[in-house]
């Protein structure tokens, strides 16, 4: 018997700014997802715009965290959304960044497409 279930939005998303962040059916996870929901689009855009300033050098998730003062738990899902690979977005977000084969400090480098 599973002790938790993964969260999947019940309805398709209308646009980039109205989707619900992922969570599991645990009170603390649902609460955290609800708190960040109104900020996800802004954070995703901030990550994209900062990554754009890095040009072909790109940046790792760790570098993004340091530069923008965000936690990895906030940055990594926003990167997945910007890649267009986030399962909770059902492919509704366009791919704007890509993960390269390059690694720095053991982390993949992301660049703007």
N, C-alpha and C positions, 0 to 999 in steps of 0.2 A: 504494500500500500504506500503510495506516495505521500510525503509529508507536506508538500506544497504543490501548487500549480502555477505554471508560467502565465503571465498576463498577456492577453491579446485583445486589442480594441474590438468592441462589438460592432462598430459601424465603420465603413471606409472613411478616410480623411478627406476633408474638403480641400484643404490647401496646406502649404508649408507651416502655417501658424496655428492650426487648430487640432493637431493630433495630441494624444495623451502619451506621456512618457511611459516607458516600460516599468512594470512592477510585478511582484508576486503577491498572491492573495494572503499577505501577512499585514497586520495593522500598520507596522512601522514602515514597510515598503510602500503601501498604498498612501500613507501620509506623506512620505518623502516625495513620491511621484506627484501628488496633488500640489505640494509646495513649489516644485520646480516647473510645473506645467506652463505657467504664464511667462517663464523666463527662457524656455528651451530655444525658441526661435531667435531671440536676441543673442544668446550665448553661442548658438551654432553660427550665426552671422559674424559675431566677433572673432570666432576661431577662423572662419573662412577668410575674413579680411586680413587678419594678422598673418595667416599662412600665405596669403597672396603677397605680402610684403617681403617674404623670404625668398621669392623667386625660385629658381631651379634648385637651390640648396635645400629647400623644404624644411621640415621640422618633425621631430618625434613628438609623441604624445607628452612625454616628460618635458620637452622644451616648451610646448604650448602651455602646459600647466604652470611652469615657472614664469613665462612671459606674461600670462594673463591673470596669474594669481588664483587659479582654479584647481580643484582637486581632480585627480585622475578619474574618479567615479563620475564626475560631471563631464570631463573632456572626452573620454573614450566613447560614450554613447553618441555624443554630438558628432564625432568624427565618423562613426558608422552611418549616421544620418547623412552627413555631407558626402560620403562615398556612395550613397544610394543603396547600401547593403543592409540597412537596419530592418530586421524582420518585423518589428513592431510598426513600421511605416508602410508595409506591404508594397514596396517599390514606388510609392507616390512622391518621394523626394528625388529630385534630379541628382545625378552624380556630378559633384563639383570638385572633388579631390580624389586622388588615387594613392594607394599604398605602393611604394616602390620596393625594389629588392634590396635597396641600400639600408644598412643598419648603422646606428650610432648608439653607443652604450647599450647594445643589445636590443634596441627598439627600432622598429621600422620607421622609415622616413616617409612623410606624406607631402605631396605637392599638389598645387592647384592644377586642374585640367585646363 
